[in-house]
């Protein structure tokens, strides 16, 4: 029996007709069984702009964005010379987009639910086009397989937290068994959408920005896939962001635990939640470039052969440090419970935390400060101080919390950069610290030189 392979292609891989045909060729060569695609590059942002403009401005202004989106997809359709049936599907989606935008404009209300419905159209349009590209590649290669368009909402059931819906794993698995079990016969290639789902009541949801990777992983778990492939515009995971450090090196393989830390603390190649379903079912994940499919890429697995002290490093910018101080913490219990309860009530995730006798400091994304109620509620239990324009620098590797001399090497490399907070000990895979945002790139460059480049030179 052939392997069940789930492949996901991002927005740049769907950028135009040439990109779609290239991605379809990659899918054919890889033997993909199920392919989840993102919206064409820039379309999600255009749909957000359409929703906001329809709500707050004149209809002609909204119509300009509407036409821009339609024209982009019509051009790709014409370049691909799609079938009449696909054209009809595309125009039905155009009509739906027009109706939703007009509804928002008339009501002067673009709710999160309405925005999800609008944003889902990006993936639904691109998947129509990509199915046609896939059919053409199958025909070109003389394959007897058929490419079939599938509405992912049929199986990807979520809760009703519009804007950032949570997949209902057990329901997804049951629905995949019901609707996608035919994939095992190896005669079909299913083309579907990333990023979107549906509630039990039939309302369209999205999984949040970057959720296409996550939805592909959920589908891989649902069909018990053998491999999950994430195809993007970079050839795998690197030791750090090449835009910060041009000497960043490709990583051949990385463990689930390391990759999870790397994604959580700022690496852009993988969505932080992507690996959770893969870990649950122990599904190997391959990350590669659809623009250079022959490049080696990166394998993410449970077990790897090499366990370096420092595998990679990441930076998470736009961080704030919130410090809560009160004498009531001294020799008292229950204070941290109150703190975490407030964060839980506001559904706010904490990245790093340190405590002293009478204070506790946590790092958060700076967008959290828009939640004025959060700060007000925290102020009822302690004095609150907020520091902005910070970045969290993370070193990801193995046995970090049991390696003597590591801290010395780190802080010698950045001796003239002020470190605001250190977080070490909770994970053997991560050492992170907070610096001013404008010093973060320099910190990464120096640390990469010290731990990655110099080590490579010694081994050469």
C-alpha positions as CSV (number, residue, x, y, z in Angstrom):
1,X,0.0,0.0,0.0
2,X,1.3,3.5,-0.9
3,X,2.2,5.9,1.8
4,X,-0.4,8.5,2.8
5,X,1.3,11.9,2.4
6,X,-0.3,15.2,3.4
7,X,1.3,18.2,1.7
8,X,0.7,21.8,2.5
9,X,1.6,24.7,0.2
10,X,1.8,28.3,1.4
11,X,0.7,31.6,-0.2
12,X,3.9,32.2,-2.2
13,X,3.7,28.7,-3.6
14,X,0.2,29.7,-4.8
15,X,1.4,33.1,-6.1
16,X,0.5,32.7,-9.7
17,X,-0.2,30.1,-12.4
18,X,3.5,29.2,-12.7
19,X,3.8,28.7,-8.9
20,X,0.7,26.5,-8.9
21,X,2.0,24.3,-11.7
22,X,5.4,24.1,-10.0
23,X,3.8,23.1,-6.7
24,X,1.5,20.6,-8.5
25,X,4.7,19.0,-10.1
26,X,6.2,18.8,-6.6
27,X,3.1,17.1,-5.3
28,X,3.1,14.6,-8.2
29,X,6.8,13.7,-7.6
30,X,6.3,13.3,-3.9
31,X,3.3,11.1,-4.3
32,X,1.0,13.4,-2.3
33,X,-2.4,12.0,-1.2
34,X,-4.0,15.1,0.2
35,X,-2.9,18.6,-0.5
36,X,-3.9,21.7,1.6
37,X,-3.3,25.1,0.1
38,X,-3.2,28.6,1.4
39,X,-4.8,31.6,-0.3
40,X,-2.7,33.2,-3.1
41,X,-0.1,35.5,-1.7
42,X,-1.5,38.8,-0.4
43,X,-5.2,37.7,-0.7
44,X,-5.8,37.2,3.0
45,X,-4.7,40.8,3.7
46,X,-6.9,42.0,0.8
47,X,-9.9,40.2,2.3
48,X,-9.3,41.7,5.7
49,X,-9.1,45.1,4.0
50,X,-12.3,44.4,2.1
51,X,-14.1,43.6,5.4
52,X,-12.8,46.7,7.2
53,X,-13.4,49.0,4.2
54,X,-16.9,47.6,3.6
55,X,-17.7,48.4,7.2
56,X,-16.3,51.9,7.5
57,X,-16.1,53.5,4.0
58,X,-18.1,54.0,0.9
59,X,-19.1,51.1,-1.3
60,X,-17.0,52.2,-4.3
61,X,-13.9,52.0,-2.1
62,X,-14.8,48.5,-1.1
63,X,-15.6,47.6,-4.7
64,X,-12.1,48.5,-5.7
65,X,-10.7,45.9,-3.4
66,X,-13.3,43.4,-4.5
67,X,-12.3,43.9,-8.2
68,X,-8.6,43.6,-7.3
69,X,-9.2,40.2,-5.7
70,X,-11.3,39.0,-8.6
71,X,-8.9,40.2,-11.2
72,X,-6.0,38.4,-9.6
73,X,-7.8,35.1,-9.6
74,X,-9.2,35.6,-13.1
75,X,-5.7,36.2,-14.4
76,X,-4.4,32.9,-12.8
77,X,-7.5,31.1,-14.2
78,X,-6.8,32.4,-17.7
79,X,-3.1,31.6,-17.5
80,X,-4.0,28.0,-16.5
81,X,-6.8,27.8,-19.1
82,X,-9.1,26.2,-16.5
83,X,-12.2,24.2,-17.3
84,X,-15.7,25.7,-17.6
85,X,-16.7,23.8,-14.4
86,X,-13.9,25.4,-12.5
87,X,-14.8,28.9,-13.9
88,X,-18.3,28.4,-12.6
89,X,-17.1,27.5,-9.1
90,X,-14.8,30.5,-9.1
91,X,-17.6,32.9,-10.1
92,X,-19.9,31.4,-7.5
93,X,-17.2,32.3,-4.9
94,X,-16.9,35.8,-6.4
95,X,-20.7,36.2,-5.9
96,X,-20.4,35.0,-2.3
97,X,-17.6,37.5,-1.6
98,X,-19.7,40.3,-3.1
99,X,-22.8,39.4,-1.1
100,X,-20.8,39.1,2.2
101,X,-19.1,42.5,1.6
102,X,-22.4,44.2,0.7
103,X,-23.9,42.7,3.9
104,X,-21.1,44.1,6.0
105,X,-21.5,47.5,4.3
106,X,-25.2,47.7,4.8
107,X,-25.0,46.6,8.4
108,X,-21.9,48.7,9.1
109,X,-20.7,45.8,11.1
110,X,-17.9,43.4,10.3
111,X,-18.1,40.9,13.2
112,X,-15.4,38.3,13.8
113,X,-17.9,35.7,12.4
114,X,-18.4,37.7,9.2
115,X,-14.6,38.3,8.8
116,X,-14.0,34.5,9.1
117,X,-16.6,33.9,6.3
118,X,-14.9,36.5,4.1
119,X,-11.3,35.3,4.8
120,X,-12.2,31.7,4.1
121,X,-12.7,32.7,0.4
122,X,-9.0,33.1,-0.1
123,X,-8.3,29.4,0.4
124,X,-11.5,28.3,-1.3
125,X,-10.6,30.3,-4.5
126,X,-7.0,29.1,-4.6
127,X,-8.0,25.5,-4.1
128,X,-10.3,25.6,-7.2
129,X,-7.4,26.9,-9.2
130,X,-4.8,24.5,-7.8
131,X,-7.1,21.5,-8.5
132,X,-7.0,22.5,-12.1
133,X,-3.2,22.9,-12.0
134,X,-2.9,19.4,-10.4
135,X,-5.2,17.9,-13.1
136,X,-3.0,19.3,-15.8
137,X,0.2,17.9,-14.2
138,X,-1.3,14.5,-13.8
139,X,-2.4,14.5,-17.5
140,X,1.1,15.8,-18.6
141,X,2.8,12.9,-16.7
142,X,0.3,10.3,-18.0
143,X,-1.0,9.5,-14.6
144,X,-4.3,7.6,-14.1
145,X,-4.9,9.4,-10.8
146,X,-7.6,12.1,-10.6
147,X,-7.4,15.4,-8.8
148,X,-10.5,16.2,-6.7
149,X,-11.5,19.4,-5.1
150,X,-12.7,18.8,-1.5
151,X,-14.2,21.2,1.0
152,X,-12.1,20.8,4.1
153,X,-15.0,22.1,6.2
154,X,-16.7,18.7,5.7
155,X,-14.1,17.2,8.1
156,X,-12.3,19.9,9.9
157,X,-14.8,20.5,12.8
158,X,-13.9,23.3,15.2
159,X,-15.3,25.2,18.2
160,X,-17.0,28.6,17.7
161,X,-14.1,30.8,18.7
162,X,-14.2,32.7,15.5
163,X,-10.9,34.2,14.4
164,X,-8.9,31.5,16.2
165,X,-11.0,28.4,16.3
166,X,-9.8,25.2,17.9
167,X,-10.1,21.9,16.0
168,X,-12.2,19.2,17.7
169,X,-9.7,16.4,17.3
170,X,-11.9,13.4,17.9
171,X,-14.7,14.7,15.6
172,X,-12.1,15.5,12.9
173,X,-10.8,11.9,13.1
174,X,-14.3,10.4,12.8
175,X,-15.2,12.6,9.9
176,X,-12.0,11.8,8.1
177,X,-12.8,8.1,8.4
178,X,-16.2,8.8,7.0
179,X,-15.2,11.1,4.1
180,X,-11.5,10.4,3.2
181,X,-11.0,6.7,3.7
182,X,-11.0,6.3,-0.1
183,X,-7.5,7.9,-0.1
184,X,-6.0,4.5,0.8
185,X,-6.7,3.2,-2.7
186,X,-4.1,5.5,-4.2
187,X,-6.3,6.5,-7.1
188,X,-7.1,10.0,-6.1
189,X,-5.3,13.2,-5.1
190,X,-7.5,15.4,-2.9
191,X,-6.9,19.2,-3.1
192,X,-8.4,21.1,-0.2
193,X,-8.0,24.3,1.9
194,X,-5.8,25.1,4.8
195,X,-6.7,27.6,7.6
196,X,-10.5,27.1,7.6
197,X,-13.0,24.9,9.4
198,X,-16.6,24.7,10.4
199,X,-18.6,24.5,13.6
200,X,-21.2,21.8,14.4
201,X,-23.8,24.5,13.5
202,X,-22.3,24.9,10.0
203,X,-20.6,28.3,10.5
204,X,-17.3,28.9,8.8
205,X,-14.3,29.5,11.1
206,X,-10.6,30.2,10.7
207,X,-7.7,28.8,12.7
208,X,-5.9,32.2,13.1
209,X,-3.1,33.6,11.0
210,X,-0.6,31.0,10.0
211,X,-3.2,28.3,10.7
212,X,-2.7,26.5,7.3
213,X,0.2,24.5,8.6
214,X,-1.8,23.6,11.7
215,X,-4.9,22.5,9.7
216,X,-2.6,20.3,7.4
217,X,-1.2,18.7,10.6
218,X,-4.8,18.1,11.9
219,X,-5.7,16.5,8.6
220,X,-2.5,14.3,8.7
221,X,-3.5,13.1,12.2
222,X,-7.1,12.6,11.0
223,X,-6.2,10.3,8.1
224,X,-3.3,8.6,10.0
225,X,-0.8,9.9,7.4
226,X,2.7,8.5,7.1
227,X,4.3,11.9,6.4
228,X,3.4,15.6,6.6
229,X,5.1,17.9,4.2
230,X,5.2,21.7,4.6
231,X,6.2,23.4,1.4
232,X,7.1,27.1,1.6
233,X,9.5,29.5,-0.1
234,X,12.6,28.6,2.0
235,X,14.5,25.3,1.9
236,X,13.8,24.0,5.4
237,X,14.6,25.3,8.8
238,X,17.9,27.2,9.4
239,X,20.1,27.7,12.4
240,X,18.6,31.2,12.6
241,X,16.8,33.7,10.4
242,X,19.1,34.3,7.4
243,X,17.8,37.8,7.1
244,X,19.4,38.6,10.4
245,X,22.5,36.4,10.0
246,X,23.5,35.6,6.4
247,X,25.7,32.8,7.7
248,X,22.7,30.8,8.9
249,X,23.0,27.1,8.0
250,X,20.4,24.7,6.9
251,X,19.4,22.0,9.5
252,X,19.1,18.5,8.1
253,X,17.0,17.1,11.0
254,X,15.6,18.4,14.3
255,X,13.6,16.7,17.1
256,X,10.0,17.5,17.7
257,X,10.9,19.0,21.1
258,X,13.5,21.3,19.6
259,X,11.3,22.4,16.7
260,X,8.4,23.1,19.0
261,X,10.6,25.4,21.1
262,X,12.0,27.0,18.0
263,X,8.5,27.7,16.5
264,X,7.1,29.0,19.8
265,X,9.9,31.4,20.3
266,X,10.0,33.1,17.0
267,X,11.0,30.9,14.0
268,X,8.7,31.7,11.1
269,X,9.0,28.5,9.1
270,X,6.6,26.5,11.2
271,X,3.4,27.6,12.9
272,X,3.8,26.9,16.7
273,X,0.8,24.6,16.9
274,X,1.7,22.6,13.8
275,X,3.7,19.9,15.6
276,X,1.2,19.0,18.2
277,X,-0.9,16.6,16.0
278,X,2.3,15.2,14.5
279,X,3.7,14.5,17.9
280,X,0.5,12.8,19.0
281,X,0.6,10.4,16.1
282,X,4.4,10.4,15.7
283,X,4.2,11.6,12.1
284,X,7.5,12.8,10.6
285,X,7.3,16.3,9.2
286,X,9.4,17.5,6.2
287,X,9.9,21.2,5.6
288,X,11.1,22.2,2.1
289,X,10.9,24.8,-0.7
290,X,8.4,24.4,-3.5
291,X,10.8,26.7,-5.5
292,X,13.7,24.4,-5.0
293,X,12.3,20.9,-4.4
294,X,15.6,19.2,-5.0
295,X,17.2,21.0,-1.9
296,X,17.5,18.7,1.1
297,X,15.1,20.6,3.4
298,X,14.6,19.6,7.1
299,X,13.1,16.5,8.7
300,X,11.4,17.0,12.0
301,X,11.2,13.7,13.9
302,X,10.7,12.2,17.4
303,X,14.2,10.7,17.4
304,X,17.2,12.2,15.7
305,X,20.9,11.0,15.4
306,X,22.6,14.2,16.4
307,X,22.0,16.1,19.7
308,X,24.1,19.3,19.7
309,X,24.2,21.6,22.7
310,X,22.9,24.5,20.5
311,X,20.9,23.5,17.4
312,X,19.5,26.9,16.5
313,X,18.4,30.3,17.8
314,X,15.4,32.5,17.4
315,X,14.2,36.0,18.3
316,X,10.7,37.0,19.1
317,X,10.2,40.7,18.8
318,X,7.4,43.1,19.9
319,X,7.6,41.8,23.5
320,X,6.6,43.6,26.6
321,X,7.7,42.9,30.2
322,X,5.0,43.1,32.8
323,X,6.2,43.2,36.4
324,X,3.8,42.7,39.3
325,X,5.0,43.8,42.7
326,X,3.4,43.5,46.1
327,X,4.6,42.9,49.7
328,X,1.8,40.4,50.1
329,X,3.8,37.9,48.1
330,X,6.4,37.7,50.9
331,X,6.0,34.3,52.6
332,X,2.4,34.0,51.4
333,X,0.7,31.5,49.2
334,X,-2.0,32.0,46.5
335,X,-0.6,35.1,44.8
336,X,0.6,33.3,41.6
337,X,-2.8,31.5,41.5
338,X,-4.5,35.0,41.4
339,X,-2.1,36.1,38.6
340,X,-2.6,33.1,36.4
341,X,-6.4,33.2,37.0
342,X,-6.5,36.7,35.6
343,X,-4.4,35.7,32.5
344,X,-6.6,32.7,32.1
345,X,-9.8,34.8,32.3
346,X,-8.5,37.0,29.5
347,X,-7.2,34.1,27.4
348,X,-3.6,35.5,27.4
349,X,-0.6,33.2,27.0
350,X,2.6,33.9,28.9
351,X,6.0,33.3,27.2
352,X,8.5,33.5,30.0
353,X,8.3,34.1,33.7
354,X,10.6,34.9,36.6
355,X,9.8,35.5,40.3
356,X,11.5,37.1,43.4
357,X,10.3,37.5,47.0
358,X,7.8,40.3,46.2
359,X,7.5,40.4,42.5
360,X,6.8,38.4,39.4
361,X,7.7,39.3,35.8
362,X,6.2,37.9,32.6
363,X,6.8,38.5,28.9
364,X,3.9,38.9,26.6
365,X,3.3,40.0,23.0
366,X,2.9,43.8,22.8
367,X,-0.6,43.4,21.3
368,X,-1.7,42.3,24.7
369,X,-1.5,45.9,25.9
370,X,-4.5,46.7,23.8
371,X,-6.5,44.7,26.4
372,X,-6.9,47.5,28.9
373,X,-9.1,45.3,31.2
374,X,-6.2,42.9,31.6
375,X,-3.9,45.6,33.0
376,X,-6.8,47.0,35.2
377,X,-7.5,43.5,36.6
378,X,-3.8,42.9,37.4
379,X,-3.6,46.3,39.1
380,X,-6.2,45.2,41.6
381,X,-3.8,42.6,43.1
382,X,-0.4,44.4,42.6
383,X,1.5,47.4,41.4
384,X,2.0,46.9,37.6
385,X,5.0,48.2,35.6
386,X,5.2,47.7,31.9
387,X,8.4,47.9,29.8
388,X,8.0,47.9,26.0
389,X,10.1,47.5,22.8
390,X,11.8,44.3,23.9
391,X,12.7,41.0,22.2
392,X,13.0,37.5,23.5
393,X,16.2,35.8,22.3
394,X,16.2,32.0,22.5
395,X,18.9,29.4,22.2
396,X,17.4,26.0,21.3
397,X,19.3,22.7,21.7
398,X,19.8,19.8,24.1
399,X,20.7,19.3,27.7
400,X,21.0,23.0,28.1
401,X,20.1,23.1,31.8
402,X,22.8,20.6,32.8
403,X,25.8,22.0,30.8
404,X,28.3,23.9,32.9
405,X,29.9,27.0,31.3
406,X,27.0,27.6,28.9
407,X,25.9,30.8,30.6
408,X,29.5,32.1,30.6
409,X,29.8,31.6,26.9
410,X,26.5,33.2,26.2
411,X,27.1,36.3,28.2
412,X,30.7,36.8,27.1
413,X,29.4,36.9,23.5
414,X,26.9,39.7,24.4
415,X,28.9,41.3,27.3
416,X,28.0,44.9,26.2
417,X,24.3,44.2,25.6
418,X,22.0,44.6,28.6
419,X,19.9,41.6,29.5
420,X,16.6,42.5,31.2
421,X,15.5,39.0,32.2
422,X,16.7,35.4,32.0
423,X,14.6,32.2,31.8
424,X,16.5,28.9,32.3
425,X,15.8,25.6,33.9
426,X,12.2,24.9,32.9
427,X,13.3,23.1,29.7
428,X,16.5,21.3,28.8
429,X,15.9,22.5,25.2
430,X,15.7,26.3,25.7
431,X,17.7,29.2,27.2
432,X,16.0,32.5,26.7
433,X,16.5,36.1,27.8
434,X,15.1,39.5,27.1
435,X,16.9,42.4,25.5
436,X,16.0,45.7,23.9
437,X,14.5,45.1,20.5
438,X,17.0,47.2,18.7
439,X,19.9,45.1,20.2
440,X,18.3,41.7,19.4
441,X,19.7,41.2,15.9
442,X,23.2,42.0,17.1
443,X,22.8,39.5,19.9
444,X,21.6,36.8,17.5
445,X,24.5,37.5,15.1
446,X,27.1,37.2,17.9
447,X,25.6,34.1,19.5
448,X,25.4,32.4,16.1
449,X,29.0,33.2,15.5
450,X,30.0,31.8,18.9
451,X,27.9,28.6,18.9
452,X,27.3,27.7,15.3
453,X,29.9,29.2,13.0
454,X,33.0,28.6,15.3
455,X,31.9,25.1,16.1
456,X,31.5,24.3,12.3
457,X,35.1,25.7,11.7
458,X,36.5,23.5,14.5
459,X,34.9,20.4,13.0
460,X,36.0,21.2,9.5
